[in-house]
Structures are given as C-alpha cells and as structure tokens.
Amino acid sequence: MPRRRVHLTFPEDQVREPVIWAVGRQYNVVTSIRGANILDGTGWMSIEFEGDDEEIDGALDYLRGKRIEVDVIDDPQSAGGPTAP
C-alpha cells in the first residue's frame, strides 16, 4: 500500500482543530505521527499517510484547504521508488 511522509505547518487558527482526526474519518488513510511541536500560536508535524494514492491526495488537498502548509518529504513514486505491479 502506498505511503507518503509529509511535513505540515499549521496556521494559528488551525492549531487546536482536530484536523488529523477529521482526515482519518473522511479519507481511507492510516496516519502515523512521526514528530510534532504544537504551541498556542503555531505548530508543525511530521506525519506519514498510508492508503490508496487517491485517498492520500484527497487528504492532503483537505489539509491545504484548511490553509495548512503541506510539504511532501518522501514520495516513493516521484523519487523513482518501487511501485506495485
């Protein structure tokens, strides 16, 4: 199953919102938080998404729609990594 690791940067109005929970409910993805630093006014998170590419893309678009900065840091398909037959 495809995986993508991303770095998220949260604007002040989204820091206290349960956006990762919402992504897991709305899209068929498994989330695994690898690191985070959340403060009152800002925050970042390193997170891995696992699921179908369409579901991961939908989850990332959802986060972007919430004005959360999404930086893909590990995308095996774009790096020429192995793909399923």
N, C-alpha and C positions, 0 to 999 in steps of 0.2 A: 504494500500500500504506500502511495507517495507521502513524503514528509517534506515539510518546509520549515526552516528556522527563520524567525524574523525578530527584529528589534522594534519595539513600539515606544513612542514618546507621547505622553498624554498631556493635553492642554488642561489648564486649571479646572475648567468646568466638567471634565470627564474623569478626574482622578478618583472621585468617590462613587462613580457609577459602576454597576456590576456588568461591564461590557464583555468580559471573558465568559461569564456565566451565560449571558444572552447569546453569544456566538455558539456556545455548545448546545444551547436549546434550539436555535434557529437553523443551524447547519450541522450536517452529519460529519463532524470533525472531533478528533480527540486532541485536547490541548494539554501540553506539558510545560509548566513554567520552569525555566532554567535559571532565572535570576531576575531580581527586581529591586527597585528602590522607589518607594512611593512616599511622597511627603504631602503636606497640605496643599501646596500650590502647583506641584508638578510631579512627574514620575516617569519612569521608564521600565520596560520589561523585556526580557529575552524569553521568547516562547517558541515552542515547536508545535506545528499543526500536522496532524496525520489524518488522511482521508482521501477521497477522490479529488483530482485536480479541480473539478468544477466546484466542489464544496469548499475547498480551501480558498479558491479565487473569490467565491461569494462571501466567505468570512472576512477576507482581507478588504474587500470592497465595502462591506458593512462598517468595518473599523474606520476606513478612510472617510466614510460618510459621517462619522461621528467626530471628524476633524482630528483623529489620532494619526500621527505620522507613522507610516509603515515602511520599514526598510528590510527587504529580503536579504538575509545574510548567508543563506545556504539553500540553494535551489539546484538539486542534482541534475535536473533536465537542462537548465541553462548552462551548467558547467560541463556538459557532455558526459554526465554520470550515467550509470546503468538505468535502463528503463525496462519495464515489464514487457515480455513478449506479446 
